[in-house]
Amino acid sequence: MGTIPRETTDQIVVATGDGRELALARPSITRLEPVGTSLMPMGLDRALDPGTLADLVAFLQRLQ
């Protein structure tokens, strides 16, 4: 599971949660579908103080 930072006609690059990137050849992929859940760890919103959480949300919004 991860995000797709880039892809070509020959391969898809998957960024994993630990910062690695895996290049996968398209023919080796049998199925590609959204998981429908966040990659953010469960409970992180409750573990951060409100200011830090606001900073995190602002940062993530800038990434788009």
Residue pairs with C-beta under 8 A, 6 or more apart in sequence:
1 16
1 17
1 35
1 39
2 14
2 15
2 16
2 17
2 22
2 39
3 14
3 15
3 39
4 12
4 13
4 14
4 15
5 13
5 15
5 21
6 13
7 13
9 26
10 25
10 26
11 23
11 24
11 25
11 26
12 23
12 24
12 26
12 29
12 32
13 21
13 22
13 23
13 24
14 21
14 22
14 24
15 21
16 22
17 39
45 53
48 56
